[in-house]
Amino acid sequence: MEPLNKKLTIVGLGKLGGLLAEAFIARELILPKDIVATVRHDERAKMLDKKHPFPVHTDNRAATSDADIVLLAVKPQVMEGVCETISPSVSKNTLIISILAGVPSAAIERFFPGVPVIRAMPNTPCAVGSGMTVLCRGTAARDDDVALAERLFDTVGRTLVLDERHMNAVTGLSASGPAYIYVILESLAEAGVKLGLPRETATLLAAQTAKGAAEQVLVTGSHPALLKDEVTTPAGCTIDGLLELEEGKIRVTLIKAVVKAAERARDLFTEKS
């Protein structure tokens, strides 16, 4: 893959920012020499500087002074203070990509008049190239800014551009969604262990089954209910299993989990650290 030849600064190198940086490097989209990251505390900066192949320090203003792309990855509660600090060092040619849950692009734009801002919501499977990222553009973002953001996130999975009014729902569904899937996978594997399978085997069976089912939805475009019916034969094993799931209220539980996470995303920005 041809490198972007863009300088990337990650402000707030947490779990998601770190895995994105490593994924971009692994796919040779951005070279380590073109990445710099910051964190809040000196001790953590020293630890992460040893861990990653790019420099990590605590000076946000210095780190953003010559960046082509600034990836904002701090906690939503400290966003205002961070943006106030770096605003003098960010040029109008810099693209700001925010992965802050619950923070509208307008809240970031007010610190950077005329600077293109794109709000992004990736998820952790980006680490293995199977992520899902949703983008929405701010008022100053041009088509080429969106294209640049798409190129970044296309290297680590699928990318979709939506209206910003959907972003809290996206946070509750695809950003938080891997955690729900892991709980389901863990439960399926535990069932396999209960039935006598070795744990490693049970986990493999559960994970590959989930991967295959998801791929079938994506490839065929069929409604999940139709694909479920294809597995469910009259008086067979599957219908008995489905009955147990329905009695356990799995549908309403998952729906409520997504809604609750989306509501939490909405509330994050109004909280102060």
VEXBA-692217 format. One record per residue (C-alpha): x, y, z; residue in three letters. Coordinates in Angstrom, 1 decimal, always signed. Last residue first. Layout:
# VEXBA-692217
+--------+--------+--------+---------+
!      u !      v !      w ! residuo !
+--------+--------+--------+---------+
!      X !      Y !      Z !     ALA !
...
+--------+--------+--------+---------+
***
This chain:
# VEXBA-692217
+--------+--------+--------+---------+
!      u !      v !      w ! residuo !
+--------+--------+--------+---------+
!  -13.9 !  +15.7 !  +34.7 !     SER !
!  -17.0 !  +17.5 !  +33.4 !     LYS !
!  -20.1 !  +15.8 !  +32.2 !     GLU !
!  -22.2 !  +17.3 !  +29.4 !     THR !
!  -20.1 !  +15.5 !  +26.7 !     PHE !
!  -20.8 !  +12.0 !  +28.1 !     LEU !
!  -24.6 !  +12.3 !  +28.2 !     ASP !
!  -25.3 !  +11.5 !  +24.6 !     ARG !
!  -22.9 !   +8.6 !  +24.7 !     ALA !
!  -24.8 !   +7.2 !  +27.7 !     ARG !
!  -28.0 !   +7.4 !  +25.8 !     GLU !
!  -26.4 !   +5.4 !  +23.0 !     ALA !
!  -25.1 !   +2.8 !  +25.5 !     ALA !
!  -28.6 !   +2.5 !  +27.0 !     LYS !
!  -30.2 !   +2.1 !  +23.5 !     VAL !
!  -27.7 !   -0.6 !  +22.5 !     VAL !
!  -28.2 !   -2.6 !  +25.8 !     ALA !
!  -32.0 !   -2.2 !  +25.6 !     LYS !
!  -32.0 !   -3.8 !  +22.1 !     ILE !
!  -29.8 !   -6.6 !  +23.3 !     LEU !
!  -32.0 !   -7.4 !  +26.3 !     THR !
!  -35.2 !   -7.1 !  +24.2 !     VAL !
!  -33.9 !   -9.7 !  +21.8 !     ARG !
!  -32.4 !  -12.1 !  +24.3 !     ILE !
!  -35.6 !  -12.3 !  +26.3 !     LYS !
!  -34.6 !  -15.5 !  +28.1 !     GLY !
!  -37.8 !  -17.2 !  +26.8 !     GLU !
!  -36.8 !  -16.1 !  +23.3 !     GLU !
!  -33.3 !  -17.6 !  +23.7 !     LEU !
!  -34.8 !  -20.9 !  +25.1 !     GLU !
!  -37.1 !  -21.1 !  +22.1 !     LEU !
!  -34.2 !  -20.5 !  +19.7 !     LEU !
!  -32.5 !  -23.6 !  +21.2 !     GLY !
!  -35.6 !  -25.7 !  +20.6 !     ASP !
!  -35.9 !  -24.4 !  +17.1 !     ILE !
!  -32.3 !  -25.3 !  +16.4 !     THR !
!  -32.6 !  -29.0 !  +17.3 !     CYS !
!  -35.3 !  -29.9 !  +14.8 !     GLY !
!  -39.1 !  -30.2 !  +14.9 !     ALA !
!  -39.3 !  -28.3 !  +11.6 !     PRO !
!  -35.9 !  -27.1 !  +10.4 !     THR !
!  -34.3 !  -23.8 !  +11.6 !     THR !
!  -31.0 !  -23.0 !   +9.8 !     VAL !
!  -32.8 !  -21.5 !   +6.8 !     GLU !
!  -35.1 !  -19.7 !   +9.1 !     ASP !
!  -32.2 !  -17.9 !  +10.7 !     LYS !
!  -31.0 !  -16.7 !   +7.2 !     LEU !
!  -34.5 !  -15.2 !   +6.7 !     LEU !
!  -34.5 !  -13.5 !  +10.0 !     ALA !
!  -31.0 !  -12.1 !   +9.4 !     PRO !
!  -32.3 !  -10.3 !   +6.3 !     HIS !
!  -30.4 !  -11.2 !   +3.2 !     SER !
!  -27.6 !   -9.0 !   +1.8 !     GLY !
!  -25.9 !  -12.1 !   +0.6 !     THR !
!  -22.3 !  -11.0 !   +1.3 !     VAL !
!  -22.9 !   -9.0 !   +4.5 !     LEU !
!  -25.4 !  -11.4 !   +6.1 !     VAL !
!  -23.3 !  -14.4 !   +5.2 !     GLN !
!  -20.2 !  -12.7 !   +6.6 !     GLU !
!  -22.0 !  -12.2 !   +9.9 !     ALA !
!  -23.0 !  -15.9 !  +10.1 !     ALA !
!  -19.5 !  -17.0 !   +9.2 !     GLY !
!  -17.8 !  -14.8 !  +11.8 !     LYS !
!  -20.3 !  -15.9 !  +14.5 !     ALA !
!  -19.7 !  -19.6 !  +13.6 !     THR !
!  -15.9 !  -19.0 !  +13.5 !     GLN !
!  -16.0 !  -17.5 !  +17.0 !     ALA !
!  -18.3 !  -20.1 !  +18.6 !     ALA !
!  -16.4 !  -23.1 !  +17.1 !     LEU !
!  -13.0 !  -21.6 !  +18.0 !     LEU !
!  -14.2 !  -20.9 !  +21.6 !     THR !
!  -15.5 !  -24.4 !  +22.0 !     ALA !
!  -12.2 !  -25.9 !  +20.7 !     THR !
!  -10.1 !  -23.8 !  +23.1 !     GLU !
!  -12.4 !  -24.6 !  +26.0 !     ARG !
!  -12.2 !  -28.4 !  +25.4 !     PRO !
!  -15.7 !  -29.7 !  +24.6 !     LEU !
!  -17.7 !  -31.6 !  +27.2 !     GLY !
!  -21.2 !  -30.3 !  +27.0 !     LEU !
!  -20.6 !  -27.7 !  +29.7 !     LYS !
!  -17.5 !  -26.6 !  +27.8 !     VAL !
!  -19.6 !  -26.1 !  +24.7 !     GLY !
!  -22.1 !  -24.0 !  +26.7 !     ALA !
!  -19.2 !  -21.9 !  +28.0 !     GLU !
!  -18.1 !  -21.3 !  +24.4 !     ALA !
!  -21.6 !  -20.1 !  +23.5 !     LEU !
!  -21.6 !  -17.8 !  +26.6 !     SER !
!  -18.1 !  -16.4 !  +25.7 !     GLU !
!  -19.2 !  -15.7 !  +22.2 !     LEU !
!  -22.4 !  -13.9 !  +23.4 !     ILE !
!  -20.3 !  -11.8 !  +25.8 !     VAL !
!  -17.8 !  -11.1 !  +23.1 !     TYR !
!  -20.7 !  -10.0 !  +20.8 !     ILE !
!  -21.9 !   -7.5 !  +23.3 !     TYR !
!  -18.4 !   -6.1 !  +23.7 !     ALA !
!  -18.0 !   -5.8 !  +19.9 !     PRO !
!  -21.2 !   -3.7 !  +19.8 !     GLY !
!  -20.0 !   -0.7 !  +21.8 !     SER !
!  -18.7 !   +1.0 !  +18.6 !     ALA !
!  -21.2 !   -0.7 !  +16.3 !     SER !
!  -24.5 !   -0.2 !  +18.1 !     LEU !
!  -24.3 !   +2.3 !  +21.0 !     GLY !
!  -21.8 !   +4.5 !  +19.3 !     THR !
!  -23.8 !   +4.3 !  +16.0 !     VAL !
!  -26.9 !   +5.4 !  +17.8 !     ALA !
!  -25.0 !   +8.3 !  +19.2 !     ASN !
!  -23.8 !   +9.1 !  +15.7 !     MET !
!  -27.1 !   +9.1 !  +13.9 !     HIS !
!  -27.8 !  +12.9 !  +14.0 !     ARG !
!  -24.3 !  +13.4 !  +12.4 !     GLU !
!  -25.5 !  +12.3 !   +9.0 !     ASP !
!  -23.8 !   +9.2 !   +7.8 !     LEU !
!  -20.6 !   +8.2 !   +5.9 !     VAL !
!  -19.7 !   +4.5 !   +6.1 !     LEU !
!  -16.3 !   +2.8 !   +6.4 !     THR !
!  -15.5 !   -0.9 !   +6.5 !     ARG !
!  -12.3 !   -2.3 !   +7.9 !     GLY !
!   -8.8 !   -1.2 !   +9.0 !     VAL !
!   -7.5 !   +0.2 !   +5.7 !     THR !
!  -10.9 !   +1.8 !   +4.9 !     ASP !
!  -10.3 !   +3.9 !   +8.0 !     PHE !
!   -7.5 !   +6.0 !   +6.7 !     LEU !
!   -8.8 !   +6.1 !   +3.1 !     ARG !
!  -12.2 !   +7.2 !   +4.4 !     GLU !
!  -10.6 !  +10.0 !   +6.4 !     ALA !
!   -8.8 !  +11.2 !   +3.3 !     LEU !
!  -12.0 !  +11.0 !   +1.2 !     ALA !
!  -13.8 !  +13.0 !   +3.8 !     VAL !
!  -11.2 !  +15.7 !   +3.6 !     ASP !
!  -11.2 !  +15.6 !   -0.2 !     ASP !
!  -15.0 !  +16.2 !   -0.1 !     ASP !
!  -14.6 !  +19.3 !   +2.1 !     ARG !
!  -14.9 !  +19.7 !   +5.8 !     ALA !
!  -15.7 !  +23.2 !   +7.0 !     ALA !
!  -19.2 !  +22.4 !   +8.3 !     THR !
!  -18.3 !  +19.1 !  +10.0 !     GLY !
!  -18.4 !  +15.8 !   +8.2 !     ARG !
!  -19.8 !  +12.5 !   +9.5 !     CYS !
!  -17.9 !   +9.2 !   +9.6 !     LEU !
!  -18.8 !   +5.7 !  +10.7 !     VAL !
!  -16.2 !   +3.1 !  +11.2 !     THR !
!  -16.6 !   -0.7 !  +11.3 !     MET !
!  -13.5 !   -2.7 !  +12.0 !     GLY !
!  -12.3 !   -5.9 !  +10.4 !     SER !
!   -8.7 !   -5.1 !   +9.8 !     GLY !
!   -7.4 !   -6.8 !  +12.9 !     VAL !
!   -7.0 !   -3.8 !  +15.1 !     ALA !
!  -10.0 !   -2.2 !  +13.5 !     CYS !
!  -11.9 !   -4.8 !  +15.5 !     PRO !
!  -11.8 !   -2.2 !  +18.3 !     THR !
!  -14.5 !   +0.1 !  +16.9 !     ASN !
!  -14.5 !   +3.3 !  +14.8 !     PRO !
!  -16.7 !   +6.4 !  +15.4 !     MET !
!  -15.5 !   +9.3 !  +13.4 !     ALA !
!  -16.3 !  +13.1 !  +13.5 !     ARG !
!  -14.6 !  +15.1 !  +10.8 !     ILE !
!  -13.4 !  +18.6 !  +11.3 !     VAL !
!  -12.0 !  +20.9 !   +8.6 !     PRO !
!  -10.5 !  +24.1 !  +10.1 !     VAL !
!  -12.4 !  +27.3 !   +9.3 !     GLY !
!  -12.7 !  +28.3 !  +12.9 !     PRO !
!  -10.9 !  +25.8 !  +15.2 !     PHE !
!  -12.2 !  +26.1 !  +18.8 !     PHE !
!  -15.8 !  +26.4 !  +17.7 !     ARG !
!  -15.3 !  +23.4 !  +15.4 !     GLU !
!  -15.0 !  +21.0 !  +18.3 !     ILE !
!  -18.4 !  +21.6 !  +19.8 !     ALA !
!  -19.8 !  +21.8 !  +16.3 !     ALA !
!  -18.5 !  +18.3 !  +15.6 !     SER !
!  -20.7 !  +16.8 !  +18.3 !     PRO !
!  -19.1 !  +15.1 !  +21.3 !     VAL !
!  -20.9 !  +11.9 !  +22.3 !     GLY !
!  -18.0 !   +9.5 !  +21.9 !     ALA !
!  -14.7 !  +11.3 !  +21.0 !     LEU !
!  -13.2 !   +9.8 !  +17.8 !     ILE !
!  -12.5 !  +13.3 !  +16.4 !     SER !
!  -10.6 !  +13.7 !  +13.1 !     ILE !
!   -9.1 !  +17.2 !  +12.7 !     ILE !
!   -7.6 !  +17.8 !   +9.2 !     LEU !
!   -4.9 !  +20.5 !   +9.2 !     THR !
!   -4.7 !  +23.0 !   +6.4 !     ASN !
!   -6.4 !  +25.7 !   +8.5 !     LYS !
!   -3.4 !  +25.4 !  +10.9 !     SER !
!   -3.5 !  +24.0 !  +14.4 !     VAL !
!   -0.9 !  +25.5 !  +16.8 !     SER !
!   -3.1 !  +28.2 !  +18.3 !     PRO !
!   -6.0 !  +25.7 !  +18.8 !     SER !
!   -3.9 !  +23.2 !  +20.8 !     ILE !
!   -4.6 !  +24.4 !  +24.3 !     THR !
!   -8.2 !  +25.3 !  +23.8 !     GLU !
!   -8.9 !  +22.0 !  +22.2 !     CYS !
!   -7.4 !  +20.2 !  +25.2 !     VAL !
!   -9.4 !  +22.2 !  +27.7 !     GLY !
!  -12.6 !  +21.6 !  +25.8 !     GLU !
!  -12.1 !  +17.9 !  +25.3 !     MET !
!  -11.6 !  +17.0 !  +28.9 !     VAL !
!  -15.0 !  +15.4 !  +29.5 !     GLN !
!  -15.0 !  +13.7 !  +26.1 !     PRO !
!  -11.9 !  +11.7 !  +27.1 !     LYS !
!   -9.1 !  +12.3 !  +24.6 !     VAL !
!   -8.8 !  +10.7 !  +21.2 !     ALA !
!   -8.5 !  +13.7 !  +18.8 !     LEU !
!   -6.7 !  +12.5 !  +15.7 !     LEU !
!   -4.9 !  +15.4 !  +14.2 !     VAL !
!   -4.0 !  +15.1 !  +10.6 !     ILE !
!   -1.4 !  +17.2 !   +8.7 !     ASP !
!   +0.5 !  +17.9 !  +11.9 !     ALA !
!   +3.1 !  +20.6 !  +12.1 !     ASP !
!   +2.2 !  +22.3 !  +15.4 !     SER !
!   +0.1 !  +19.4 !  +16.7 !     THR !
!   +2.8 !  +17.7 !  +18.9 !     ALA !
!   +4.1 !  +21.0 !  +20.2 !     ALA !
!   +0.7 !  +22.1 !  +21.4 !     ARG !
!   -0.1 !  +18.7 !  +23.0 !     ASN !
!   +3.1 !  +18.5 !  +25.0 !     ASP !
!   +2.8 !  +15.3 !  +27.0 !     THR !
!   +5.0 !  +12.8 !  +25.2 !     HIS !
!   +4.9 !   +9.8 !  +22.9 !     VAL !
!   +7.4 !   +9.2 !  +20.1 !     PRO !
!   +6.8 !   +6.5 !  +17.5 !     PHE !
!   +7.6 !   +2.8 !  +17.4 !     PRO !
!   +5.3 !   +2.1 !  +20.4 !     HIS !
!   +6.0 !   +0.4 !  +23.8 !     LYS !
!   +9.0 !   +2.5 !  +25.0 !     LYS !
!   +7.1 !   +5.8 !  +24.3 !     ASP !
!   +4.1 !   +4.2 !  +26.0 !     LEU !
!   +5.9 !   +3.8 !  +29.3 !     MET !
!   +7.5 !   +7.3 !  +29.2 !     LYS !
!   +4.2 !   +8.9 !  +28.3 !     ALA !
!   +2.5 !   +7.1 !  +31.1 !     ARG !
!   +5.0 !   +8.5 !  +33.6 !     GLU !
!   +4.8 !  +12.0 !  +32.1 !     ASP !
!   +1.0 !  +12.3 !  +32.4 !     HIS !
!   -1.7 !  +13.5 !  +30.0 !     ARG !
!   -0.9 !  +11.6 !  +26.9 !     VAL !
!   +0.5 !  +12.6 !  +23.5 !     THR !
!   +1.2 !  +10.9 !  +20.2 !     ALA !
!   +3.6 !  +11.4 !  +17.2 !     VAL !
!   +3.4 !   +9.7 !  +13.9 !     ILE !
!   +5.2 !  +10.4 !  +10.6 !     ASP !
!   +8.4 !   +8.5 !  +11.6 !     LYS !
!   +6.2 !   +5.4 !  +12.3 !     PRO !
!   +5.1 !   +5.3 !   +8.7 !     LEU !
!   +1.4 !   +5.8 !   +7.8 !     ILE !
!   -0.5 !   +3.6 !   +5.4 !     LEU !
!   +2.0 !   +0.8 !   +5.8 !     GLU !
!   -0.7 !   -1.7 !   +6.8 !     ARG !
!   +1.0 !   -2.5 !  +10.1 !     ALA !
!   +1.6 !   +1.2 !  +10.7 !     ILE !
!   -2.1 !   +2.1 !  +10.2 !     PHE !
!   -3.0 !   -0.8 !  +12.5 !     ALA !
!   -0.6 !   +0.2 !  +15.2 !     GLU !
!   -1.9 !   +3.8 !  +15.1 !     ALA !
!   -5.5 !   +2.6 !  +15.3 !     LEU !
!   -4.7 !   +0.2 !  +18.2 !     LEU !
!   -3.1 !   +3.1 !  +20.1 !     GLY !
!   -6.0 !   +5.6 !  +19.5 !     GLY !
!   -8.5 !   +3.0 !  +20.6 !     LEU !
!   -6.6 !   +2.0 !  +23.8 !     LYS !
!   -5.6 !   +5.5 !  +24.8 !     GLY !
!   -3.1 !   +7.9 !  +23.1 !     LEU !
!   -4.8 !  +11.2 !  +23.8 !     GLY !
!   -3.9 !  +13.6 !  +21.0 !     VAL !
!   -2.8 !  +11.4 !  +18.1 !     ILE !
!   -0.7 !  +13.4 !  +15.7 !     THR !
!   -0.4 !  +12.2 !  +12.1 !     LEU !
!   +2.0 !  +13.6 !   +9.5 !     LYS !
!   +1.0 !  +12.7 !   +6.0 !     LYS !
!   +3.0 !  +10.8 !   +3.4 !     ASN !
!   -0.1 !   +8.7 !   +2.8 !     LEU !
!   +1.9 !   +5.5 !   +2.3 !     PRO !
!   +1.2 !   +3.5 !   -0.9 !     GLU !
!   +0.0 !   +0.0 !   +0.0 !     MET !
+--------+--------+--------+---------+
***
